[in-house]
Amino acid sequence: MDLTSPAISAVKAYIKDHWDKLTRSHTDLVAAAYDEKVAHEQNGTWPVYISGQEDIEQVITTLTTSVPEADLKQITIQPLPLEADQCTSHGLLYLPGDYVVPGGRFNELYGWDAYFIMVGLMHDQRYTLAKSMVDQLLYQVKHYGTVLNANRTYYLNRSQPPLLSRMVLRWFDHAQDLDWLKQILPDLESYYYYWMVPPHLNQSTGLSHYFAAGEGPAPEVLYSERDDQGRTHFDRIKAFYRNHEVTDYDVSWYYDPDTDELNELFYRGDRSMRESGLDPTNRFGPFSIDVIHYAPVCLNVLLYQMEKDLAQIYQQLDHPDMVDRWCDKAAYRKTLINRYLWDQESGFYLDYNFRGSCRRPYDYATTFYPLWAGLASPHQAQRLVDNLPKLEAPGGLRTSNFVSGNQWDAPFGWAPLQYFAIKGLLHYGYQQEALRLAEKFVTLLVNDFERCGVLLEKYDVERCSGDLTGQIKFGYSTNEVGFGWTNGVFLELLAILEQGQGS
């Protein structure tokens, strides 16, 4: 593969140009406040909420002096109510610094997207913006209680896959700022414990799971995820339940066929599925509504990595007793992951249903996360590599082997899942396999960029195309342009390929 080709140079130039286009700041607060996912009155103002833990008057003063007067007339700045459901209308949650959004309908700072975006920013030497990404997530922990799904009021009740400690260490490796590391440590630990107490902790296994708060249908889904017939995502799910037999879970837990209504537990499951970042998929049964009864591979591997990261941070701060404490936590979680999630028969890490006391036999790309975190034994790593052909496609790694009509299933491939698998394969010395996957995905992106001139949120890795017309049946069917994590992963994979060619 010619890594100096004009086609690759064009993609790199597009990415470099788009960081600024995807950056949101106070100087253009209207652009940040705009949200196509919820209803908005024509000529109405966009709400911007400020945390009650802030000096609200000072923030308002700052905004009124930094935001153009014409823009101020288009927004309403107000304190955030103590309870999320007290918001009279949904709006933007204030952040003090600049941040990069994914693009398209996703016009806010997303929790796990931020990691891959930061990776790209570091490659493009946008260091100030990269650090600001970390700082905005830490600000969320301090002022909103956790790293949010994203900084909108309707996301206040859920988080996303935890990658904040990776971002912290990535910045520290660059800046070597011990004072900053010590300063942010309490907020980082606070975020860890968000996942380590009920309802996120499943006490029967000692592992964590996704479990979002809030009641009723997710507002952004209810308004914006409609099909050509005007049916909401939830309308389509009810139609599915009416017309299909579901054996993956007991549908009566979530749906009443007599009234044709989804119940509150369904909406809790739906919100929790969205906390997983993989929305939607049939990984935990149709539409992953049953996710609330699973200890997932992805989350627990990320928490294992977070425990190792916290040990490394305490090592930097010269606290050997705390290093031992966090190493012990990581070792214990590794034991639990091997006990509950490793499936010796299939050679996959599988999600564990703690309600049914069984693993779910659903081949999914998150099985490679343990390689990325260095958690697998050499034997387990070899078994996973032996299974790689089951998920490998012409354009990279498939999410799963199941075509469900959901965007996080076959035949689709996503940049983050390529990243974890490829980095994991390299971690264990499987360079040939890693470089092959990286070249496949980079080739797909470059060729599709030549077709349409943009990078996209997701791709059909079987047909090697970003044109997904008619393929997605549930949720939103669009393929968003931008796109933050695709940009970041492209630059990372390009660097891996360059290093591989030089070795």
C-alpha positions as CSV (number, residue, x, y, z in Angstrom):
1,M,0.0,0.0,0.0
2,D,1.4,3.4,-1.0
3,L,1.0,5.5,2.1
4,T,2.3,8.6,0.3
5,S,-0.4,8.4,-2.4
6,P,-2.4,11.6,-3.4
7,A,-5.5,9.8,-2.3
8,I,-4.2,9.3,1.3
9,S,-2.9,12.8,1.3
10,A,-6.4,14.1,0.4
11,V,-7.9,12.3,3.4
12,K,-5.3,13.6,5.7
13,A,-5.9,17.2,4.5
14,Y,-9.7,16.7,4.9
15,I,-9.2,15.6,8.5
16,K,-6.8,18.4,9.3
17,D,-9.3,20.9,7.9
18,H,-12.3,19.4,9.7
19,W,-10.9,19.6,13.3
20,D,-11.8,23.3,13.3
21,K,-15.1,22.7,11.6
22,L,-16.1,20.2,14.3
23,T,-14.8,22.4,17.2
24,R,-17.4,24.1,19.4
25,S,-16.6,27.1,21.6
26,H,-18.2,30.1,23.4
27,T,-17.4,32.4,20.5
28,D,-20.1,30.5,18.5
29,L,-22.4,29.3,21.2
30,V,-25.4,29.2,18.9
31,A,-23.6,26.6,16.8
32,A,-23.0,24.5,19.9
33,A,-26.5,24.9,21.2
34,Y,-28.2,23.9,17.9
35,D,-29.7,20.4,18.2
36,E,-31.7,18.6,15.5
37,K,-32.5,15.7,17.7
38,V,-35.2,17.4,19.7
39,A,-38.2,19.6,18.9
40,H,-37.4,23.3,18.6
41,E,-39.8,26.2,18.0
42,Q,-39.1,28.2,14.9
43,N,-37.4,31.4,15.9
44,G,-37.3,30.1,19.5
45,T,-34.1,30.4,21.7
46,W,-31.8,27.5,22.4
47,P,-31.4,26.7,26.2
48,V,-28.0,26.6,27.7
49,Y,-27.8,25.3,31.2
50,I,-25.1,26.0,33.8
51,S,-24.3,23.6,36.6
52,G,-25.4,24.7,40.1
53,Q,-21.9,24.0,41.4
54,E,-20.6,26.9,39.2
55,D,-20.4,30.6,40.0
56,I,-23.4,31.1,37.7
57,E,-23.2,34.9,37.7
58,Q,-19.6,34.7,36.7
59,V,-20.2,32.3,33.9
60,I,-23.1,34.4,32.6
61,T,-20.8,37.4,32.7
62,T,-18.1,35.5,30.8
63,L,-20.6,34.3,28.2
64,T,-22.2,37.7,27.6
65,T,-18.8,39.2,27.0
66,S,-17.5,36.4,24.7
67,V,-20.7,35.7,22.7
68,P,-21.7,38.1,20.0
69,E,-24.7,40.2,20.9
70,A,-26.8,38.9,18.0
71,D,-26.1,35.3,19.1
72,L,-27.1,36.1,22.7
73,K,-30.6,36.8,21.4
74,Q,-30.8,33.2,20.1
75,I,-29.9,31.5,23.4
76,T,-31.3,31.4,26.9
77,I,-28.8,30.9,29.7
78,Q,-30.1,29.5,32.9
79,P,-29.2,27.4,36.0
80,L,-29.5,23.7,35.7
81,P,-32.3,22.3,38.0
82,L,-31.3,19.9,40.7
83,E,-33.2,17.1,39.0
84,A,-32.8,16.5,35.2
85,D,-36.6,15.9,34.8
86,Q,-37.2,19.4,36.0
87,C,-35.8,20.9,32.8
88,T,-38.7,22.6,31.0
89,S,-37.0,22.2,27.7
90,H,-33.9,20.2,26.7
91,G,-30.7,22.1,26.0
92,L,-26.9,22.3,26.0
93,L,-24.9,21.7,29.2
94,Y,-22.3,24.4,29.6
95,L,-18.6,23.4,29.3
96,P,-15.9,26.0,30.0
97,G,-13.5,25.1,27.1
98,D,-13.4,24.1,23.5
99,Y,-14.3,20.6,22.3
100,V,-14.7,18.6,19.1
101,V,-18.0,17.0,18.2
102,P,-18.4,13.9,16.0
103,G,-20.4,15.7,13.3
104,G,-23.8,15.6,11.6
105,R,-26.6,15.1,14.1
106,F,-24.1,14.6,16.9
107,N,-23.4,18.2,17.8
108,E,-22.1,17.8,21.3
109,L,-19.1,16.2,23.2
110,Y,-19.6,12.5,23.4
111,G,-18.0,10.5,26.2
112,W,-16.2,7.7,24.3
113,D,-16.0,9.4,20.9
114,A,-13.8,11.9,22.7
115,Y,-11.0,9.4,23.2
116,F,-10.6,8.6,19.5
117,I,-10.9,12.2,18.5
118,M,-8.1,13.0,21.0
119,V,-6.0,10.3,19.4
120,G,-6.4,12.1,16.0
121,L,-5.8,15.6,17.5
122,M,-2.5,14.4,19.0
123,H,-1.4,13.0,15.6
124,D,-2.2,16.3,14.0
125,Q,-0.3,18.1,16.8
126,R,-3.5,20.0,18.0
127,Y,-2.2,19.7,21.5
128,T,-4.2,22.6,23.1
129,L,-7.5,21.2,21.8
130,A,-6.5,17.7,22.8
131,K,-6.0,18.7,26.4
132,S,-9.2,20.7,26.4
133,M,-11.1,17.5,25.4
134,V,-9.7,15.8,28.6
135,D,-10.5,18.9,30.7
136,Q,-14.1,19.1,29.5
137,L,-14.7,15.5,30.5
138,L,-13.2,16.0,33.9
139,Y,-15.3,19.1,34.3
140,Q,-18.4,16.9,33.6
141,V,-17.4,14.6,36.4
142,K,-17.1,17.4,38.9
143,H,-20.2,19.4,37.8
144,Y,-22.6,16.8,36.3
145,G,-21.6,13.7,38.3
146,T,-20.0,11.6,35.6
147,V,-18.6,11.6,32.0
148,L,-21.9,12.1,30.2
149,N,-23.2,10.3,27.2
150,A,-22.9,13.9,25.8
151,N,-23.4,17.4,27.1
152,R,-27.2,17.7,26.7
153,T,-29.8,17.7,29.4
154,Y,-31.4,14.5,28.1
155,Y,-28.1,12.7,28.5
156,L,-27.7,13.6,32.2
157,N,-28.8,10.2,33.4
158,R,-26.2,8.0,31.6
159,S,-22.6,7.8,30.7
160,Q,-20.6,6.0,28.0
161,P,-17.8,3.4,27.9
162,P,-15.1,4.7,30.2
163,L,-11.9,5.8,28.4
164,L,-11.1,8.9,30.5
165,S,-8.1,7.4,32.2
166,R,-6.6,6.6,28.8
167,M,-7.0,10.2,27.8
168,V,-5.5,11.4,31.0
169,L,-2.4,9.3,30.5
170,R,-2.1,10.1,26.9
171,W,-1.9,13.8,27.7
172,F,0.4,13.2,30.6
173,D,2.8,11.1,28.4
174,H,3.0,14.2,26.2
175,A,3.1,17.0,28.8
176,Q,4.7,15.3,31.9
177,D,2.7,17.6,34.1
178,L,2.7,16.0,37.6
179,D,0.9,18.9,39.2
180,W,-2.0,18.5,36.7
181,L,-2.0,14.8,37.2
182,K,-2.3,15.2,41.0
183,Q,-5.0,17.8,40.6
184,I,-7.3,15.8,38.4
185,L,-6.9,12.5,40.2
186,P,-9.9,12.8,42.6
187,D,-12.2,13.4,39.7
188,L,-10.8,10.5,37.8
189,E,-11.3,8.2,40.8
190,S,-14.8,9.5,41.3
191,Y,-15.6,8.5,37.7
192,Y,-14.3,5.0,38.3
193,Y,-16.5,4.6,41.3
194,Y,-19.5,5.7,39.3
195,W,-19.2,2.2,37.7
196,M,-18.4,0.4,40.9
197,V,-21.6,0.8,43.0
198,P,-25.1,-0.3,42.3
199,P,-26.9,0.0,40.0
200,H,-23.8,-0.4,37.8
201,L,-22.3,-3.0,40.0
202,N,-23.7,-6.5,39.8
203,Q,-23.0,-7.9,43.2
204,S,-23.5,-11.5,42.3
205,T,-20.5,-11.5,39.9
206,G,-18.5,-8.5,41.2
207,L,-18.6,-7.2,37.6
208,S,-20.1,-4.0,36.3
209,H,-22.9,-3.5,33.7
210,Y,-24.6,-0.7,31.9
211,F,-27.6,0.7,33.7
212,A,-28.9,4.1,32.9
213,A,-31.3,6.2,35.1
214,G,-34.2,8.2,33.9
215,E,-37.8,7.3,33.0
216,G,-39.7,6.9,29.8
217,P,-38.5,7.0,26.2
218,A,-35.2,8.8,25.4
219,P,-36.3,12.2,24.1
220,E,-33.8,12.4,21.4
221,V,-34.9,9.0,20.0
222,L,-38.6,9.8,20.2
223,Y,-38.3,12.9,18.1
224,S,-35.5,12.3,15.6
225,E,-35.3,8.5,14.9
226,R,-38.2,8.1,12.5
227,D,-38.5,6.1,9.3
228,D,-40.1,7.2,6.0
229,Q,-43.5,6.3,7.3
230,G,-43.1,8.6,10.4
231,R,-42.8,5.6,12.8
232,T,-40.5,6.2,15.8
233,H,-37.8,3.7,16.7
234,F,-40.1,2.4,19.4
235,D,-43.1,2.0,17.0
236,R,-40.9,-0.2,14.9
237,I,-39.8,-2.3,17.9
238,K,-43.5,-2.8,18.9
239,A,-44.2,-4.0,15.3
240,F,-41.2,-6.4,15.6
241,Y,-42.6,-7.8,18.9
242,R,-46.0,-8.2,17.3
243,N,-44.7,-10.1,14.3
244,H,-41.7,-12.1,15.6
245,E,-41.1,-14.7,18.2
246,V,-38.3,-13.7,20.6
247,T,-36.4,-16.4,22.3
248,D,-33.4,-14.4,23.6
249,Y,-35.3,-13.0,26.6
250,D,-38.8,-13.0,28.0
251,V,-40.6,-10.3,26.0
252,S,-43.3,-10.0,28.7
253,W,-40.7,-8.3,30.9
254,Y,-40.6,-5.4,28.5
255,Y,-43.8,-5.4,26.4
256,D,-47.5,-6.0,26.9
257,P,-49.0,-7.6,23.8
258,D,-52.6,-6.9,25.0
259,T,-52.1,-3.2,25.2
260,D,-49.3,-3.0,22.6
261,E,-47.2,-0.9,25.0
262,L,-43.6,-0.9,26.0
263,N,-43.2,-0.7,29.7
264,E,-40.8,1.3,32.0
265,L,-38.3,-1.6,32.2
266,F,-38.1,-1.6,28.4
267,Y,-37.2,2.1,28.4
268,R,-34.6,1.5,31.2
269,G,-33.1,-1.2,29.0
270,D,-33.1,1.1,26.0
271,R,-31.4,3.9,27.8
272,S,-28.8,1.4,29.2
273,M,-28.2,0.1,25.7
274,R,-27.4,3.7,24.7
275,E,-25.0,4.0,27.7
276,S,-23.0,1.1,26.1
277,G,-22.3,3.3,23.1
278,L,-23.4,0.4,20.8
279,D,-26.9,1.6,19.9
280,P,-28.6,-0.5,18.8
281,T,-27.5,-4.1,18.3
282,N,-28.9,-7.5,19.0
283,R,-25.9,-8.4,21.1
284,F,-28.0,-8.6,24.2
285,G,-31.1,-9.9,22.4
286,P,-33.3,-7.9,20.0
287,F,-32.4,-4.2,20.3
288,S,-30.2,-5.1,23.4
289,I,-33.0,-4.2,25.7
290,D,-31.8,-7.1,28.0
291,V,-28.4,-5.4,28.5
292,I,-29.4,-4.6,32.1
293,H,-29.0,-8.3,32.9
294,Y,-25.5,-8.7,31.4
295,A,-21.9,-8.2,32.5
296,P,-20.4,-7.1,29.2
297,V,-16.9,-7.8,28.0
298,C,-16.3,-4.2,26.8
299,L,-17.2,-2.4,30.0
300,N,-15.3,-4.7,32.3
301,V,-12.2,-4.7,30.2
302,L,-12.3,-0.9,30.1
303,L,-12.6,-0.8,33.9
304,Y,-9.6,-3.3,34.1
305,Q,-7.6,-0.9,32.0
306,M,-8.8,2.0,34.2
307,E,-7.5,0.2,37.3
308,K,-4.2,-0.4,35.7
309,D,-4.1,3.3,34.6
310,L,-4.8,4.5,38.2
311,A,-2.0,2.3,39.4
312,Q,0.3,3.9,36.8
313,I,-0.8,7.4,37.9
314,Y,0.0,6.6,41.5
315,Q,3.3,5.2,40.4
316,Q,4.0,8.6,38.8
317,L,3.0,10.4,42.0
318,D,5.2,8.1,44.1
319,H,2.5,6.4,46.2
320,P,3.5,2.7,46.2
321,D,0.8,1.7,48.6
322,M,-1.9,3.0,46.3
323,V,-0.1,1.4,43.3
324,D,-0.5,-2.0,45.1
325,R,-4.1,-1.3,45.8
326,W,-5.0,-0.6,42.2
327,C,-3.0,-3.5,40.9
328,D,-4.9,-5.7,43.3
329,K,-8.2,-4.4,41.9
330,A,-7.1,-5.1,38.4
331,A,-5.9,-8.6,39.2
332,Y,-9.2,-9.4,40.9
333,R,-11.2,-8.1,37.9
334,K,-9.0,-10.2,35.6
335,T,-9.9,-13.2,37.6
336,L,-13.6,-12.4,37.4
337,I,-13.4,-11.7,33.6
338,N,-11.7,-15.1,33.1
339,R,-14.3,-16.8,35.3
340,Y,-17.4,-15.3,33.8
341,L,-16.6,-13.9,30.3
342,W,-14.0,-16.3,28.8
343,D,-15.5,-19.2,27.0
344,Q,-13.0,-21.9,26.5
345,E,-15.2,-23.9,24.2
346,S,-15.7,-21.2,21.6
347,G,-12.4,-19.3,22.1
348,F,-14.3,-16.0,22.5
349,Y,-14.9,-13.6,25.4
350,L,-18.7,-13.5,25.7
351,D,-21.1,-11.3,27.7
352,Y,-22.4,-13.0,30.8
353,N,-26.1,-13.0,31.6
354,F,-26.2,-12.9,35.4
355,R,-29.9,-13.4,35.6
356,G,-29.7,-16.6,33.6
357,S,-26.2,-17.6,34.9
358,C,-24.9,-18.2,31.3
359,R,-22.8,-16.6,28.6
360,R,-24.5,-15.4,25.5
361,P,-23.2,-17.1,22.3
362,Y,-23.1,-14.0,20.1
363,D,-19.8,-13.5,18.3
364,Y,-19.0,-9.8,18.6
365,A,-15.9,-7.6,17.9
366,T,-15.6,-6.6,21.6
367,T,-14.1,-10.0,22.1
368,F,-10.8,-8.4,21.1
369,Y,-10.8,-5.8,23.9
370,P,-8.9,-8.0,26.3
371,L,-6.0,-8.1,23.8
372,W,-5.9,-4.3,23.7
373,A,-5.8,-4.2,27.5
374,G,-3.2,-7.0,27.8
375,L,-5.6,-9.1,29.9
376,A,-5.6,-12.3,27.8
377,S,-3.1,-15.1,28.3
378,P,-1.0,-16.2,25.3
379,H,-3.3,-19.2,24.9
380,Q,-6.4,-17.0,25.0
381,A,-4.8,-14.6,22.5
382,Q,-4.1,-17.4,20.1
383,R,-7.7,-18.7,20.3
384,L,-8.9,-15.2,19.5
385,V,-6.6,-14.9,16.5
386,D,-7.8,-18.3,15.4
387,N,-11.3,-16.9,15.5
388,L,-10.4,-13.7,13.6
389,P,-11.6,-15.1,10.2
390,K,-15.1,-15.4,11.7
391,L,-15.4,-11.6,12.0
392,E,-12.9,-10.4,9.3
393,A,-14.4,-8.9,6.2
394,P,-13.0,-7.4,3.0
395,G,-13.1,-3.9,4.6
396,G,-11.9,-4.8,8.1
397,L,-13.6,-6.1,11.2
398,R,-17.4,-6.7,11.3
399,T,-19.2,-5.9,14.5
400,S,-20.9,-9.3,14.5
401,N,-22.0,-12.2,12.3
402,F,-25.7,-11.3,12.6
403,V,-27.7,-9.2,10.2
404,S,-30.4,-7.7,12.5
405,G,-31.2,-4.4,10.7
406,N,-29.3,-2.6,13.5
407,Q,-26.3,-0.5,12.8
408,W,-24.0,-2.1,15.4
409,D,-24.4,-5.6,13.8
410,A,-23.3,-7.1,10.4
411,P,-22.4,-6.1,7.8
412,F,-21.2,-2.9,9.5
413,G,-17.8,-2.0,10.8
414,W,-16.9,1.0,13.0
415,A,-13.6,2.8,13.6
416,P,-13.5,2.2,17.4
417,L,-13.8,-1.6,17.0
418,Q,-11.1,-1.7,14.4
419,Y,-8.9,0.3,16.8
420,F,-9.3,-2.0,19.7
421,A,-8.7,-5.2,17.7
422,I,-5.7,-3.9,15.7
423,K,-4.0,-2.4,18.8
424,G,-4.7,-5.6,20.7
425,L,-3.2,-7.8,18.0
426,L,-0.1,-5.7,18.0
427,H,0.1,-5.9,21.7
428,Y,0.5,-9.7,21.5
429,G,2.8,-9.7,18.5
430,Y,0.4,-10.6,15.8
431,Q,1.7,-8.0,13.5
432,Q,0.7,-9.6,10.2
433,E,-2.9,-9.9,11.2
434,A,-3.0,-6.3,12.7
435,L,-1.4,-4.8,9.6
436,R,-3.8,-6.7,7.3
437,L,-6.9,-5.4,9.2
438,A,-5.5,-1.9,9.3
439,E,-4.8,-1.9,5.5
440,K,-8.2,-3.2,4.8
441,F,-10.0,-0.5,6.8
442,V,-7.7,2.3,5.6
443,T,-8.2,1.2,2.0
444,L,-12.0,1.2,2.5
445,L,-11.9,4.8,3.9
446,V,-9.7,6.1,1.2
447,N,-11.7,4.5,-1.6
448,D,-15.0,5.7,-0.2
449,F,-13.6,9.2,0.3
450,E,-12.8,9.2,-3.4
451,R,-16.5,8.3,-4.0
452,C,-18.1,10.9,-1.7
453,G,-15.4,13.4,-0.5
454,V,-16.1,12.9,3.2
455,L,-15.4,10.5,6.1
456,L,-18.4,8.8,7.7
457,E,-19.6,7.4,10.9
458,K,-19.7,3.8,9.9
459,Y,-19.2,1.5,6.9
460,D,-20.5,-1.7,5.3
461,V,-17.3,-3.7,5.5
462,E,-18.6,-6.5,3.3
463,R,-19.4,-4.2,0.3
464,C,-16.6,-1.8,1.3
465,S,-18.9,1.3,1.1
466,G,-20.3,4.1,3.2
467,D,-23.5,4.1,1.2
468,L,-25.8,2.3,3.5
469,T,-29.1,3.2,1.8
470,G,-31.9,0.9,2.9
471,Q,-29.8,-1.3,5.2
472,I,-30.6,0.1,8.6
473,K,-34.1,-0.7,9.8
474,F,-34.0,0.5,13.4
475,G,-32.8,3.7,15.1
476,Y,-31.7,6.4,12.8
477,S,-30.9,5.3,9.2
478,T,-28.5,8.0,8.2
479,N,-24.7,7.8,8.0
480,E,-23.4,10.9,9.6
481,V,-20.6,13.0,8.0
482,G,-17.6,14.2,9.9
483,F,-16.6,12.1,11.5
484,G,-14.7,12.5,14.7
485,W,-13.7,8.9,15.6
486,T,-13.2,7.8,12.0
487,N,-10.8,10.7,11.5
488,G,-8.9,9.9,14.7
489,V,-8.7,6.1,14.0
490,F,-7.6,6.7,10.4
491,L,-4.6,8.7,11.5
492,E,-3.7,6.1,14.1
493,L,-4.0,3.2,11.7
494,L,-2.0,5.2,9.1
495,A,0.8,5.6,11.7
496,I,0.7,1.9,12.4
497,L,1.0,1.0,8.7
498,E,3.9,3.5,8.3
499,Q,5.7,1.9,11.2
500,G,4.9,-1.6,9.9
501,Q,6.4,-0.8,6.5
502,G,9.5,0.6,8.2
503,S,10.1,-2.4,10.3
